[in-house]
Amino acid sequence: MRRPQRPCSAPDDSGPHSAAALGNLPAELNRFVGREDELAELAQLLEESRLVTVAGVAGAGKTRCVSRVAALLEKRYCDGVWIAELSAVHDPGLLEHALVEVLGLTDHTSRPPRTTLVEHLAARQLLLVLDGFEQMTEAVADLVRDLLRRAPRLRVLAAGRRPLRVDGEVTFPLTPMSERDAVELFAERARSVRPDFRLTDGNRSTVRELCRRLDGIPLALELAAGRLRALSVEQILLRLDDRFRLLTGGSRGAPVRHQTLRTAIGWSHELCAPQQRLLWARLSVFAGQFDLEAVEYVCSGPDLPADSVLDVLDELLSQSVVVREDAAAGCRYRLLDTVREYGAEWLTATGDTERLRRRHRDWFLGLATWCELDWFSPRQSEVAARIDSELPNLRRAMECSMESPDEVHLAQYLAGTLWFYWVGCGRLAEGRHWLEHVLEEESPYDASRLKALWVLGYVAVLQGDAVAAVSALQECREEAEQAGDASALAYAVHRMGCLALVTDDMARAEELLRDALARYREAGELNSNVLMGQVELAMAVAFLGDLDSAVGICEEVREICEDHGERWALAYAQYVLAYAALQRGETPLARRMLVECLGIGRTFHDLLATVLTLELLALVTAVDGDADEAAVLQGAAGRIWPSVGLPLFGSAYYGQPRAQCEERARAELGEERYEARRRAGERLGLDAAVSRALSGQPPAGPAGTGIFPAPGEKRRPAASRTTGRGGPELG
């Protein structure tokens, strides 16, 4: 007997997004046509089964069909409908990272991403749509099987060329469209390129014949409709007849429907001008989205001048070979998967694949280098959006470099250069994956390998993995000393100081951080890493009791950030300044600074900055007299920490605000009410918690006084001298 789904209650903020924005269903760019019977049957199957796979040939319309079903059923799922497009993911090791990204989760810990997925999905009622998984069917099947076993309210709708073959799976074969639907689809798409197109008694029979000859496959119909700019329906039908005869000599072992789809694509390809075919083939080296500048560099040459690329690309857009997508990073383009595969075969036939892959790799090495430099500028948010869009291509560039022992250093360079993205944009887990992968291969201890080592150590520090951090940083330091690489040595010393900071060895942290900052100054280095070194030094001396020096350092950092438009490091400087203001009883000032921290953390998806800020803001709220809200914020922070690592790094110093807040709130509210309010905070999702904290207003009342007790014997005044600007004299 089928167990009915539990009806949805009023939406709450239990997911990573607010209730008003659960899920990631894209808006339809053109009208969905036909398939009423299939949609109804799929909806019924999803009511009865927890895993439904829509299987069919490439181009049969699987993606549009599952997206449409998901949109129609969206209200059934309290925690939303989430679509994961997996076609750009080729490494099974990145599958779980990709789903973590799709679900909007951020996990800075060293635990497997599958654990994050299971914990997130365990009690949620949502529909997960998986599309484009054919290149790693076994890995997807294993993951889906595990998630369904451990998340009883999860349902999965998959779309692929073959079933997953998981117990309990119901396979829905998506057959070609009926004649009526196919004719309607062709006419609809024809009107998008020729607004005056109408089905008439004079052309209806020809359109029906065209749809029949294309077996009602949506991709073929849309490609055919795109040709109406230049041809009549009769001309299309005649040319299609030629192409069918031409391609019947292909592989006799291939499925008939696959041959039919290849006929449609091959026919469209044959109608392209020589430069259009050449660009189509060369575009196949891209993964996911790409932009015009990348196409002009990667795909141009003597036979395709860079100044002609835009016109040729525009023709491919008009023929629906290339799809335009507007994203946060600007105007982007994408090849449909089947179209990309066809182009890749032609590129292979030309013998030019390896050269194009190297040009692709070189472009994205240059892009990463530019983005690292531009991170220290007013364009930080644009850089973050750009890397988000280019991540599939950056992965492919690293994969390309790993294929040759002579080019491993390029993969190491790329993984290390992306430190700002791994650390500053909530990608620690994937960064750790790539850094460890590129360092597995033996290579000389050149600048690229040394950089990858210190970045790996940095990531491990933030994940709370002290053993891995010490191993990577010590290796980097020793080899940098031997190689005479002053830059890598400075970064290794810096990150060892950061490790000492989060493990409560404040004297050692101050010593190492001052050493690193002196090395940076000697080398003339100034960037976000250097500013973070100053902030970490400020935190160390603040913990040791010298608030004046800490404030002076962070005021200098804030001034530099304002000069350069830097926002990410500014958030951490504001955190230290808020800590000092709260210690001095200046709670209004502390609150203003922490609100700014939260806003910046949200912009960059920096979960560490966010959760540290919430912890301190909870104490500010308690000092301001609102113990109820303080307990809620503590609960919200407590829910986030498992995705970051060891709560408050296990540090007595970082843990002081939490302990003080809890003591105050429990004393005012009593045990029972405190726990009830804390549990209410735990039910808030990340976005809801941040929105609540950003909109909160301090209650009227007198400002508090210094609240942190002396931390025992470890606390001592620091003897830092100051510069004329209030910062430390780092000599």
C-alpha positions in Angstrom: 0.0 0.0 0.0 1.4 3.4 -1.0 2.2 5.7 1.9 0.9 9.2 1.1 3.2 12.2 1.3 2.8 14.3 4.4 1.1 17.5 3.4 3.2 20.7 3.6 2.7 22.9 6.5 3.3 26.6 6.4 6.7 27.3 4.9 9.4 28.0 7.4 13.1 28.9 7.0 14.5 25.4 7.6 16.5 25.3 4.4 19.4 27.2 3.1 17.1 29.7 1.4 14.2 31.6 2.7 10.7 30.1 2.2 10.0 32.6 -0.5 12.9 31.4 -2.6 13.1 27.6 -2.0 14.4 25.7 -5.0 16.2 26.8 -8.2 13.7 26.2 -11.0 14.7 28.3 -14.0 12.1 30.4 -15.7 11.0 29.1 -19.1 12.4 31.2 -22.0 9.8 29.9 -24.5 6.5 28.2 -24.3 6.4 24.5 -23.4 4.4 22.7 -26.1 2.4 19.5 -25.9 3.2 16.3 -23.8 0.1 16.6 -21.7 -0.3 12.9 -21.4 3.3 12.3 -20.5 3.3 15.1 -17.9 0.2 13.6 -16.2 1.7 10.2 -16.2 5.0 11.4 -14.7 3.1 13.3 -12.0 1.3 10.2 -11.1 4.5 8.1 -11.0 6.2 10.6 -8.7 3.2 10.3 -6.4 3.7 6.6 -6.3 7.5 6.2 -6.5 10.5 8.0 -5.0 12.7 7.6 -8.0 11.5 8.1 -11.6 14.0 8.2 -14.5 12.9 9.7 -17.8 15.0 7.9 -20.4 15.4 8.5 -24.0 17.7 9.5 -26.8 19.6 12.8 -26.9 17.3 15.5 -28.1 14.0 13.8 -27.2 13.2 16.7 -24.8 14.0 15.1 -21.5 15.3 18.2 -19.9 12.3 20.4 -20.8 9.9 17.6 -19.8 11.3 17.0 -16.3 11.7 20.8 -15.8 8.0 21.2 -16.7 6.9 18.4 -14.4 8.9 19.8 -11.6 7.4 23.3 -12.1 3.9 21.8 -12.1 4.5 19.9 -8.9 6.5 22.5 -7.0 3.9 23.2 -4.4 4.0 19.5 -3.3 7.4 19.9 -1.8 7.8 22.0 1.3 11.5 22.3 0.9 11.5 23.1 -2.8 12.4 21.6 -6.2 16.1 21.6 -7.0 17.6 21.0 -10.5 21.1 19.7 -10.8 22.6 20.0 -14.4 25.4 17.5 -14.3 26.5 17.4 -18.0 29.6 19.6 -17.3 30.7 17.4 -14.4 33.0 14.6 -15.7 34.9 13.6 -12.6 32.8 11.4 -10.3 34.8 12.8 -7.4 33.1 16.1 -8.0 29.6 14.8 -8.2 28.8 15.3 -4.6 30.5 18.8 -4.6 28.2 19.7 -7.5 25.1 18.7 -5.6 26.2 20.6 -2.5 26.6 23.7 -4.8 23.1 23.2 -6.3 21.5 23.0 -2.9 23.1 26.2 -1.8 25.1 24.5 1.0 28.4 25.7 2.2 30.6 23.3 4.1 34.1 24.3 5.2 34.9 21.1 7.0 37.1 18.2 5.9 34.2 15.7 6.1 33.0 14.1 2.9 30.4 16.2 1.0 28.1 13.2 1.0 27.7 13.6 4.8 26.7 17.2 4.2 24.1 16.1 1.6 22.7 13.4 3.8 22.4 15.7 6.9 20.7 18.4 4.8 18.2 16.1 3.1 17.5 13.7 6.0 14.3 15.5 7.2 13.4 17.6 4.2 10.6 17.1 1.7 12.0 18.1 -1.6 12.3 17.0 -5.2 15.8 16.6 -6.6 16.0 16.7 -10.4 19.2 15.2 -12.0 19.9 16.0 -15.6 22.8 15.0 -17.9 24.3 12.2 -15.8 25.2 9.7 -18.5 29.0 10.2 -18.3 29.0 8.9 -14.7 26.0 6.8 -14.3 27.4 4.4 -11.8 28.5 7.2 -9.4 25.1 8.9 -9.7 23.3 5.6 -9.0 25.4 4.9 -5.9 24.7 8.4 -4.6 21.0 8.3 -5.3 20.7 4.9 -3.7 22.3 6.2 -0.5 20.3 9.5 -0.4 17.0 7.7 -0.9 17.8 5.2 1.9 18.8 7.9 4.4 16.4 10.7 3.4 12.9 9.2 3.6 11.0 12.3 2.3 13.3 12.8 -0.7 12.1 12.2 -4.3 14.3 12.1 -7.3 13.4 12.8 -10.9 16.2 11.9 -13.3 16.7 12.5 -17.0 19.2 10.5 -19.0 19.8 8.3 -22.0 19.5 5.2 -19.8 18.1 4.2 -16.4 20.1 4.3 -13.2 19.2 0.7 -12.3 18.6 1.4 -8.6 16.1 -0.6 -6.6 12.7 1.0 -6.6 13.4 3.0 -9.8 10.5 3.5 -12.2 11.7 4.1 -15.8 9.6 6.3 -18.0 10.6 6.0 -21.7 10.2 9.4 -23.4 9.1 8.6 -26.9 9.1 11.1 -29.8 6.3 13.6 -29.9 2.9 12.8 -31.4 2.3 14.2 -34.8 -0.1 16.8 -33.4 2.4 17.9 -30.8 5.3 17.9 -33.2 3.5 20.1 -35.7 2.5 22.5 -32.9 6.1 22.6 -31.7 7.5 23.3 -35.1 5.0 26.0 -35.8 5.7 27.7 -32.4 9.4 27.7 -32.9 9.0 28.8 -36.5 7.1 31.9 -35.4 10.1 32.8 -33.1 12.3 33.2 -36.2 9.6 34.2 -38.7 6.8 36.0 -36.8 4.6 35.9 -39.9 4.7 32.0 -40.2 1.3 30.3 -40.0 0.1 26.8 -40.6 -2.1 26.9 -43.7 -3.8 24.5 -46.0 -0.9 25.1 -48.4 1.9 24.1 -46.0 0.3 21.9 -43.4 0.9 18.6 -45.2 4.6 19.6 -45.9 5.1 20.4 -42.2 3.5 17.1 -41.2 5.8 15.2 -43.6 8.8 17.1 -42.2 7.8 16.2 -38.6 7.3 12.6 -39.6 10.7 12.4 -41.3 12.3 13.8 -38.2 10.5 11.2 -36.0 9.0 13.9 -33.8 12.3 14.5 -32.0 12.1 18.0 -30.4 15.7 19.0 -31.0 15.5 18.1 -34.7 12.3 20.0 -35.0 13.8 23.1 -33.4 16.9 22.9 -35.6 14.6 22.6 -38.6 12.5 25.6 -37.6 15.7 27.7 -37.1 16.4 27.2 -40.8 13.2 29.1 -41.9 15.2 32.3 -41.8 16.8 31.2 -45.1 14.7 28.4 -46.5 11.1 27.5 -47.1 9.5 24.4 -45.5 9.7 22.7 -48.9 13.4 23.4 -49.2 14.1 22.1 -45.7 12.3 18.9 -46.5 14.2 18.4 -49.7 17.6 19.1 -48.0 16.7 16.8 -45.2 16.0 14.0 -47.7 19.5 14.5 -49.0 21.0 14.3 -45.6 19.1 11.2 -44.6 20.6 9.4 -47.6 24.1 10.7 -46.8 24.1 9.5 -43.2 22.6 6.1 -43.6 26.1 4.8 -44.2 27.1 5.4 -40.6 27.4 2.8 -37.8 24.9 0.0 -38.3 25.2 -1.0 -34.7 24.0 2.4 -33.4 20.4 2.7 -32.2 18.0 3.8 -34.8 16.8 6.8 -32.8 20.4 7.9 -32.3 21.0 7.7 -36.0 17.9 9.9 -36.5 19.1 12.5 -34.1 22.5 12.5 -35.7 20.8 13.0 -39.0 19.1 16.1 -37.8 22.3 17.5 -36.3 24.4 16.5 -39.3 22.0 18.1 -41.6 22.1 21.4 -39.6 25.9 21.1 -39.6 26.0 20.6 -43.4 23.9 23.7 -44.0 26.4 25.8 -42.0 29.0 27.8 -43.9 32.6 26.5 -43.5 33.6 29.1 -40.9 30.4 28.3 -38.9 31.3 24.5 -38.9 34.8 25.3 -37.8 33.6 27.5 -34.9 31.0 24.9 -33.9 33.8 22.2 -33.7 36.1 24.4 -31.8 33.4 25.5 -29.3 33.2 21.9 -28.2 36.3 22.3 -26.0 34.3 24.5 -23.6 32.5 23.0 -20.6 29.3 24.7 -19.6 29.1 28.4 -20.3 31.6 30.6 -22.1 31.8 34.2 -23.2 32.8 36.1 -26.3 36.3 37.0 -25.3 37.1 33.4 -24.5 35.8 32.3 -27.9 37.8 35.0 -29.7 41.0 33.8 -28.1 40.5 30.0 -28.1 38.8 29.5 -31.4 40.4 32.1 -33.7 43.2 31.5 -36.1 44.3 32.1 -39.7 41.2 30.3 -41.0 38.9 32.1 -38.5 40.2 35.7 -37.7 39.4 37.0 -34.3 37.5 40.0 -35.8 35.1 37.6 -37.6 34.3 35.4 -34.6 31.4 37.6 -33.4 29.6 37.4 -36.8 30.1 33.7 -37.1 28.9 33.1 -33.5 25.9 35.3 -34.2 25.0 33.0 -37.1 25.3 29.9 -34.8 23.0 31.6 -32.3 20.4 32.3 -35.0 20.5 28.7 -36.0 20.0 27.5 -32.4 23.3 25.7 -32.5 24.5 28.0 -29.6 22.3 29.1 -26.8 22.6 32.5 -25.1 22.2 32.7 -21.3 22.3 35.9 -19.3 24.0 35.3 -15.9 25.5 37.3 -13.1 28.7 37.4 -14.9 27.1 38.9 -18.0 26.1 37.6 -21.4 27.1 33.9 -21.7 26.8 31.2 -24.3 26.4 27.4 -24.2 26.3 24.5 -26.6 23.5 21.9 -26.1 25.2 18.7 -25.1 24.3 16.7 -28.2 25.4 19.6 -30.4 28.7 19.8 -28.4 29.2 16.1 -28.9 28.7 16.4 -32.6 31.2 19.3 -32.8 33.7 17.3 -30.8 33.7 14.5 -33.3 34.3 16.9 -36.1 37.1 18.5 -34.1 38.7 15.1 -33.6 38.4 14.4 -37.3 40.4 17.6 -38.0 43.2 16.4 -35.7 43.1 19.8 -33.9 41.6 18.7 -30.5 44.8 18.8 -28.5 45.9 22.2 -29.8 42.4 23.6 -29.0 42.4 22.1 -25.5 45.8 23.7 -24.8 44.5 27.1 -26.0 41.4 26.6 -23.8 43.7 25.8 -20.9 45.9 28.7 -21.5 43.0 31.1 -21.6 41.7 30.0 -18.3 45.1 30.1 -16.7 45.2 33.7 -17.8 41.7 34.4 -16.6 42.5 32.9 -13.1 45.7 35.0 -12.9 43.7 38.2 -13.8 41.0 37.3 -11.3 43.5 36.8 -8.5 45.0 40.3 -9.2 41.5 41.8 -9.5 40.3 40.3 -6.3 42.2 43.1 -4.5 40.1 45.8 -6.1 36.5 47.2 -6.1 35.6 44.4 -8.6 35.7 41.6 -6.0 32.0 40.7 -6.4 32.3 40.6 -10.2 35.4 38.4 -9.9 33.4 36.0 -7.6 30.6 35.9 -10.1 33.0 35.3 -13.0 34.7 32.4 -11.4 31.3 30.9 -10.5 30.4 31.0 -14.1 33.7 29.7 -15.3 34.2 26.9 -12.8 33.4 24.0 -15.3 36.0 25.4 -17.7 38.5 25.9 -14.9 38.0 22.3 -13.8 38.5 21.2 -17.4 41.7 23.3 -17.6 43.1 21.5 -14.6 42.1 18.1 -15.9 43.9 18.9 -19.2 47.1 19.9 -17.4 47.1 16.8 -15.3 47.2 14.5 -18.4 50.9 15.3 -19.1 53.6 15.0 -16.5 55.3 18.0 -18.1 52.3 20.2 -17.5 51.3 19.2 -14.0 52.9 22.4 -12.7 50.2 24.3 -14.6 47.4 22.5 -12.8 49.2 23.3 -9.5 49.5 26.9 -10.5 45.8 27.1 -11.4 44.6 25.3 -8.2 46.8 27.6 -6.1 45.9 30.8 -8.0 42.2 30.2 -7.1 42.9 30.4 -3.4 40.7 33.5 -3.1 37.8 31.6 -4.5 38.3 28.4 -2.4 38.7 30.5 0.8 36.7 33.7 0.2 33.7 32.3 -1.6 32.7 29.2 0.4 34.5 26.6 -1.7 36.9 25.1 0.8 35.8 21.5 0.2 36.3 21.6 -3.6 39.5 23.6 -3.2 40.8 20.9 -0.9 39.9 18.2 -3.5 41.8 20.0 -6.3 44.8 21.0 -4.3 45.4 17.5 -3.0 44.8 16.1 -6.5 47.3 18.3 -8.2 49.9 17.7 -5.5 49.6 13.9 -5.8 51.8 14.0 -8.9 55.6 14.2 -8.5 56.9 17.5 -9.7 59.8 19.9 -8.9 59.4 22.3 -6.0 58.9 25.3 -8.2 56.8 28.3 -7.5 53.6 26.6 -8.6 54.0 23.6 -6.3 55.0 25.7 -3.4 51.9 27.9 -3.9 49.6 24.9 -4.0 51.2 23.7 -0.8 50.6 26.9 1.2 47.1 27.3 -0.2 46.3 23.7 0.8 47.7 24.4 4.3 45.5 27.6 4.5 42.4 25.6 3.5 43.1 22.9 6.0 43.6 25.5 8.8 40.1 26.9 8.1 38.6 23.4 8.0 40.1 22.7 11.4 42.4 20.0 10.1 45.6 20.9 12.0 47.5 17.7 11.0 47.0 18.3 7.3 47.8 22.0 7.7 51.1 21.4 9.6 52.1 18.8 7.0 51.5 21.1 4.0 52.9 24.3 5.6 56.0 22.7 7.0 56.8 21.1 3.6 56.2 24.4 1.9 58.4 26.3 4.4 61.3 23.8 4.2 61.3 23.6 0.4 60.9 27.4 0.0 63.9 27.9 2.2 65.9 25.5 0.1 64.7 27.0 -3.1 65.2 30.6 -1.9 61.6 31.4 -2.7 61.0 34.4 -0.4 57.3 34.7 -1.4 56.3 31.1 -0.7 58.2 31.3 2.6 56.4 34.4 3.7 53.0 32.8 2.9 54.0 29.6 4.7 55.0 31.5 7.8 51.8 33.5 7.7 49.6 30.5 7.6 51.5 28.8 10.4 50.7 31.9 12.4 47.1 31.6 11.4 47.1 28.0 12.7 48.6 29.1 16.0 45.9 31.7 16.3 43.0 29.3 16.0 44.7 26.8 18.3 45.1 29.3 21.1 48.9 29.7 21.0 48.7 33.5 20.9 52.3 34.2 21.7 53.4 32.0 18.8 50.7 33.5 16.5 51.9 37.0 17.2 55.6 36.0 16.6 54.9 34.2 13.3 52.4 36.8 12.0 54.8 39.7 12.7 57.5 37.7 10.9 55.3 37.1 7.9 54.2 40.8 7.7 57.8 41.9 7.8 58.6 39.6 4.9 55.7 40.9 2.9 56.8 44.5 3.6 60.3 43.7 2.5 59.0 42.2 -0.8 56.6 45.1 -1.4 53.7 42.7 -1.2 50.2 44.2 -0.7 47.0 42.2 -1.4 44.1 40.6 0.5 46.3 37.9 2.0 48.6 40.6 3.5 45.6 42.4 4.9 44.3 39.2 6.4 47.7 38.7 8.1 47.3 42.1 9.7 43.7 41.3 10.8 44.9 38.0 12.3 47.7 39.8 14.1 45.1 42.3 15.5 43.0 39.4 16.7 46.0 37.8 18.5 46.9 41.0 20.3 43.3 41.7 21.1 43.0 38.3 22.7 46.2 39.1 24.6 44.6 42.2 26.0 46.1 45.0 23.9 42.9 46.4 22.4 44.5 49.7 21.4 47.0 48.0 19.2 44.4 45.8 17.7 42.2 48.7 16.9 45.1 50.6 15.4 46.0 47.7 13.1 42.5 47.2 11.9 41.9 50.9 11.3 44.9 50.8 9.0 43.5 47.8 7.3 40.2 49.5 6.9 41.8 52.5 5.4 43.7 50.4 2.9 40.5 48.5 2.0 38.7 51.8 1.3 41.6 52.9 -0.9 41.5 49.7 -2.9 37.8 48.8 -2.8 38.6 45.6 -0.9 35.6 44.1 0.9 36.4 40.6 1.9 39.3 41.3 4.2 37.4 44.4 5.4 34.7 42.1 6.9 37.3 40.4 9.2 38.8 43.8 10.2 35.3 45.0 11.2 34.9 41.8 13.2 38.0 42.6 15.3 36.9 46.2 15.7 33.5 45.1 16.8 35.1 42.8 19.3 37.1 45.7 20.7 34.1 48.0 20.8 32.1 45.4 22.7 34.9 44.9 25.2 34.8 48.7 25.8 31.0 48.7 26.2 30.3 50.5 22.9 27.6 48.1 21.8 25.9 50.4 19.2 29.3 50.7 17.4 29.8 47.0 17.6 26.4 46.3 16.2 26.9 48.6 13.2 30.2 46.9 12.4 28.8 43.4 12.7 25.9 44.2 10.5 28.4 45.3 7.8 30.3 42.1 8.3 27.2 40.0 7.7 26.4 41.9 4.5 29.8 41.3 3.1 29.8 37.6 4.2 26.5 37.1 2.4 27.9 38.7 -0.8 30.8 36.3 -1.0 29.1 33.3 0.6 31.8 33.3 3.2 30.3 31.1 5.9 33.1 31.4 8.4 32.8 35.2 8.5 29.0 34.8 8.8 29.0 32.4 11.7 31.7 34.2 13.7 29.7 37.4 13.2 26.5 35.8 14.4 28.2 34.5 17.5 29.5 38.0 18.4 26.2 39.7 17.5 24.4 37.4 19.8 26.5 38.7 22.7 25.9 42.3 21.6 22.2 41.6 21.6 22.3 40.1 25.1 24.3 43.0 26.4 21.7 45.3 24.9 19.1 43.6 27.0 17.3 41.3 24.5 18.1 37.8 25.8 15.4 36.2 23.8 16.8 37.3 20.5 20.4 36.5 21.7 19.4 32.9 22.3 17.8 32.7 18.8 21.0 34.0 17.2 23.1 31.5 19.2 20.9 28.7 18.0 21.2 29.9 14.4 25.0 30.0 14.7 25.0 26.6 16.3 23.3 25.2 13.3 25.9 26.6 10.9 29.0 25.5 12.7 28.9 21.8 11.6 29.2 23.1 8.0 32.3 25.1 8.9 34.3 22.8 11.2 35.1 22.6 14.8 32.8 25.1 16.5 34.8 28.3 17.2 37.9 26.3 16.3 37.7 24.7 19.8 39.4 27.9 21.0 38.9 29.3 24.5 39.5 32.8 23.1 37.1 32.6 20.2 34.6 30.8 22.5 34.4 33.7 25.0 31.5 35.6 23.3 29.4 32.4 23.2 30.1 31.5 26.8 29.3 35.1 28.0 26.1 35.3 25.9 24.8 31.9 27.1 25.5 32.8 30.8 23.6 36.1 30.4 20.7 34.7 28.5 20.2 31.7 30.8 20.3 33.9 33.8 17.7 36.2 32.4 15.4 33.7 30.7 15.7 30.6 32.8 16.8 27.2 31.5 13.5 26.3 29.9 12.9 29.5 27.9 16.5 29.8 26.9 16.5 26.3 25.4 13.2 27.0 23.6 14.6 30.2 22.0 17.8 28.5 21.1 16.0 25.7 19.4 13.9 28.3 17.5 17.2 29.7 16.2 18.3 26.2 15.1 15.3 26.0 12.9 16.4 29.0 10.9 18.1 28.5 7.6 21.2 30.4 6.7 19.5 33.1 4.7 16.7 33.5 7.2 19.2 33.8 10.1 21.3 36.4 8.3 18.2 38.4 7.2 16.9 38.3 10.7 20.2 39.6 12.1 20.5 42.3 9.5 17.0 43.6 10.2 17.2 43.4 13.9 17.2 46.6 15.9 18.9 47.1 19.3 16.4 47.7 22.2 16.5 51.0 24.0 18.7 51.0 27.0 22.1 52.0 28.4 25.2 50.7 26.7 27.0 47.9 28.4 30.4 48.0 30.0 33.5 45.9 29.2 32.3 42.3 29.5 35.1 39.8 28.7 36.8 38.4 31.8 40.5 38.0 31.9 41.3 34.7 30.2 43.7 33.6 32.9 47.4 33.2 32.7 47.6 33.3 29.0 46.5 37.0 28.9 49.2 39.6 29.0 49.5 43.1 27.5 51.3 43.2 24.1 54.2 45.5 23.6 53.3 46.5 20.1 54.5 49.9 18.9 52.2 51.9 16.6 52.8 53.8 13.4 51.6 57.3 12.9 48.4 55.9 11.3 47.5 53.8 14.4 48.7 50.5 12.9 51.5 48.4 14.3 55.1 49.0 13.5 55.8 45.7 11.9 59.5 45.8 12.2 
